[in-house]
Amino acid sequence: MYIESLVFVVFSVMLIGSALAMIVSRNTIYSALFLVACFVASSVLWLLLEAEFLALILIFVYVGAVMTLFLFVVMLLNMDIVSHEKGAFVRYLPVGIVLMLGMLALMMYVISPTHFAVLTSVQHPADYSNIKALGAVLYTQYAYPVEVTSVILLVAIIAAVSLAARHKGNRRSQNIDVQLAATKGDRLQVLKMPSEKFSGASDIGGPEQPARGE
Amino acid sequence: MPVPVSDLMLAAPQWFVLIMTCVTLLVSLWSGKKASPWTYGLSQVTLLGAVVITALMYDQPRTVAFYGNMIFDKISALLTIFVCVITAFVLLYSRDYLKQHKMAYTEYHVLTLFSALGMMVLVSSYSFISLYVGLELFTLPLYALIALRRDAAVFAEASMKYFVMGAMASGMLLYGLSMLYGATGTVDIPSIASAIVGLPQGQHLIIVFGLVFVLAGIAFKLGAVPFHMWVPDVYDGSPNTVTLMIATGPKIAAFGLVVRLLAEALPDVHVAWQHGLILIAVLSIVLGNIVAIVQTNIKRMLAYSSIAHMGYMLLGIIAGTASGYSASMFYTLIYAIMSLAAFGLVSMLSRDGVDIQRIEDLRGLNARNPWLAFMMLLVMFSMAGVPPLAGFMAKIAVLEAVISVGQVWLAVVALLFAIVGAYYYLRVVKVMYFDEPIKKTDIELPSMDMRVAMTINGLSVLILGMFPAVLMGLCRAAF
């Protein structure tokens, strides 16, 4: 129990710290890396809640795939030039802090553990499988939302393609018909060149020759 | 425990739309043309098919399916039919605009269909999870639709604004829903309602806390004050046909969201959300009607008018009675029809690459096309609430609902500002009928089916106003 609380505190602080650093950091790549740290910290917190499968998926999918793609995009688009106005963050900081403290006080007053008494945690045996439990409900009980979510992903693909591939200029597409219809005549050009005779040391490119045939 | 076949049958309109949308996408891809008639034809078949299927299922009893994730009842059936019919009209009205402005034809149709599918999922959801995924499915295509026209930066700006605001609203809604889940331990709408009844009195604080965020999310989606700032900017910054899409179907879907969340999940904290909604409704009615007066841009004017109309719609919800909910439903459906006609006319009259922007652009419409001017006159009078048009009957119904629960002052405020609102609707009529046109040439809608559809749409405002009993009866039967 003591170790568990220690782990919880350490990773909670890490989560909050890296989340703050992500917002504050001016370098986009640092921000992305801080976000990775956020994901790692929260996945440890999920492990503490015995949600092992979700914790690993968070690392695999978000840290491994999504954030890598994100870093690619950031580096390819060369976005590390900070374009947003300097001082915008500082200018809104006082208002933000007042609002945040107000909200925090309100939430600490309202959200107390007694309100969530309905959710009692169940102790599972050591060989309890998260994947089995998830798999049993995902395509039965939650089949409908899962299907709708897959439609959302389809929409995201269509939307992204239709927004990105509209410009004529930046589209690199193959025209296969034209490529196949290409003949030798289109690609190959035979030039007639007068043959040249090699006359000893050439007069081009060679070192300065002494004058001959005096 | 597999999903029973009977459940699949209940979701028939939804998977019909899903499959047909994919077919539309593939057929359009292989037809090879930029604007294939197949795209348009198949899209209309999709929507009309869904209408027919839902209409055939209409008399089935209220059934919960997919382990409590989906419900088929009269509310979902009626809202689904209206979403599909209105989306069909939207596609018809926008066909020529898309060709003229070289917007991505296939993508527009497919994304619109997916958005309609999302609305259908949302109105028939019966748990927070399916409600939320339905919400995301219907809003996600809208963000992309706005940015489909790439010839000016305003569209990207509007899209970005809508996206950021929509994401924030979703976040707030989710946070509120998570509080409700924490307090009740379930995400199913009927279980939440019964869990709240069983809670001891002191535990209601957390429900109210979650409710505040839920109300903020709902107000964002409806475009009601104080979360309305995106409405004029997005309406104004979108291509006219996309404005037409945003201003019609989503209002019906948002009504479904309100009913499922407030009326069905949280009926026992009615007093708590009533106060919030009164504030939102009164502010919307006052601000929407007053700010609309000074607008010179017709889309911005109609945007502020939509804010005011959402305020009126909420009056019936505030009453919290079955007749109040059905009055709100009637109001939403009538508003969707009116706004379809108004924005449809604005987008169909935009031609030669020029969009109608200012109210002045409608000058002397009567001299150039008396019939269209008459249709616009009907719609404007109806929005203002002039008898015997549909908008009048809708206003009567919601006012009657709030008066019947003793909130007479609300009805008085609503009525006073309806009179204020009449000014800017009448100004459009004045511009159309009494101002000299700049060009004398006749204008006509591009094709016959558009003229017929516009006529049906305009006259329906008149007919539903004179004979509201059928639609009113359907709305009554739903609750």
Boltz contact constraints between the chains, C-beta under 6 A:
constraints:
  - contact:
      token1: [A, 110]
      token2: [B, 205]
      max_distance: 6.0
  - contact:
      token1: [A, 110]
      token2: [B, 209]
      max_distance: 6.0
  - contact:
      token1: [A, 115]
      token2: [B, 183]
      max_distance: 6.0
  - contact:
      token1: [A, 115]
      token2: [B, 206]
      max_distance: 6.0
  - contact:
      token1: [A, 116]
      token2: [B, 182]
      max_distance: 6.0
  - contact:
      token1: [A, 118]
      token2: [B, 185]
      max_distance: 6.0
  - contact:
      token1: [A, 119]
      token2: [B, 185]
      max_distance: 6.0
  - contact:
      token1: [A, 140]
      token2: [B, 1]
      max_distance: 6.0
  - contact:
      token1: [A, 141]
      token2: [B, 67]
      max_distance: 6.0
  - contact:
      token1: [A, 143]
      token2: [B, 3]
      max_distance: 6.0
  - contact:
      token1: [A, 144]
      token2: [B, 66]
      max_distance: 6.0
  - contact:
      token1: [A, 144]
      token2: [B, 69]
      max_distance: 6.0
  - contact:
      token1: [A, 144]
      token2: [B, 70]
      max_distance: 6.0
  - contact:
      token1: [A, 144]
      token2: [B, 130]
      max_distance: 6.0
  - contact:
      token1: [A, 145]
      token2: [B, 69]
      max_distance: 6.0
  - contact:
      token1: [A, 145]
      token2: [B, 129]
      max_distance: 6.0
  - contact:
      token1: [A, 145]
      token2: [B, 130]
      max_distance: 6.0
  - contact:
      token1: [A, 145]
      token2: [B, 133]
      max_distance: 6.0
  - contact:
      token1: [A, 148]
      token2: [B, 121]
      max_distance: 6.0
  - contact:
      token1: [A, 148]
      token2: [B, 133]
      max_distance: 6.0
  - contact:
      token1: [A, 148]
      token2: [B, 137]
      max_distance: 6.0
  - contact:
      token1: [A, 149]
      token2: [B, 133]
      max_distance: 6.0
  - contact:
      token1: [A, 151]
      token2: [B, 137]
      max_distance: 6.0
  - contact:
      token1: [A, 152]
      token2: [B, 136]
      max_distance: 6.0
  - contact:
      token1: [A, 152]
      token2: [B, 137]
      max_distance: 6.0
  - contact:
      token1: [A, 155]
      token2: [B, 114]
      max_distance: 6.0
  - contact:
      token1: [A, 155]
      token2: [B, 140]
      max_distance: 6.0
  - contact:
      token1: [A, 155]
      token2: [B, 141]
      max_distance: 6.0
  - contact:
      token1: [A, 159]
      token2: [B, 144]
      max_distance: 6.0
  - contact:
      token1: [A, 162]
      token2: [B, 104]
      max_distance: 6.0
  - contact:
      token1: [A, 162]
      token2: [B, 107]
      max_distance: 6.0
  - contact:
      token1: [A, 163]
      token2: [B, 144]
      max_distance: 6.0
  - contact:
      token1: [A, 163]
      token2: [B, 147]
      max_distance: 6.0
  - contact:
      token1: [A, 166]
      token2: [B, 150]
      max_distance: 6.0
